[in-house]
Each structure stands twice: as structure tokens, then as C-alpha cells.
Amino acid sequence: MDAFNNLMYGFGIALEPINIAYVFAGVFAGTIIGMLPGLGPISALP
């Protein structure tokens, strides 16, 4: 039962509004940066 409580605690932390906002901001920024020409994953490789 302790594992279930820890799992529910983790979901509680992950679903806080500030954490959801960080996720949406990261997805939005990643989408915008991904659309820029010349800044793809290949240019990040050494």
C-alpha cells in the first residue's frame, strides 16, 4: 500500500497547475524552435 501512496503523491505533484504550465511552455518553445530553419537536431550533433 505504501507504493500506491507514493504513486498517488507523485501524480499529485505532477498535476499541479504550475508544473502543467511548465510542460506547456516547454512544448510551445520546443515547437517554435523546431520550426526554425537550420536549428534541427542534426545541427546539435558535434
N, C-alpha and C positions, 0 to 999 in steps of 0.2 A: 504494500500500500504506500510505502514511502516513495517508491519510484513514480507512482501515479501522482502523488502530491508534488513532487519535483517537476514532473512534466507539466502539470497544470500551472505551476508557478512560472515556468519558462514561457508558456503560452501567454500568461498574464503580462509578463514583461514585454514580450514581442508584440503584443497587440495594443500597447499603449499608444495614444494618439501621436506623441512626439516621435516615436520610433516608426510609425507608419508614414509620417511626414518625411522623415529622413529617407525612407525607402523610395517614396515617390520623387523626392528631389534627386536622388541618385539615378533613378531610372530616366528621369527627364534630362538630366545633364548628360548621361551616357548616350541617350538617343541623339541629342543635339550634337555632341562631339563626334559621334559615329557618322553623322550625315556630312560632316565637313570633308571636302576632298583632300586627299593626301594625308589624312590623320587616321588611317586604319590600323588594324593590328599588325600588319606587315612592317610598318614604319617603326613600331615599338621594338622590333627584334634587333639585336646588335649585329 
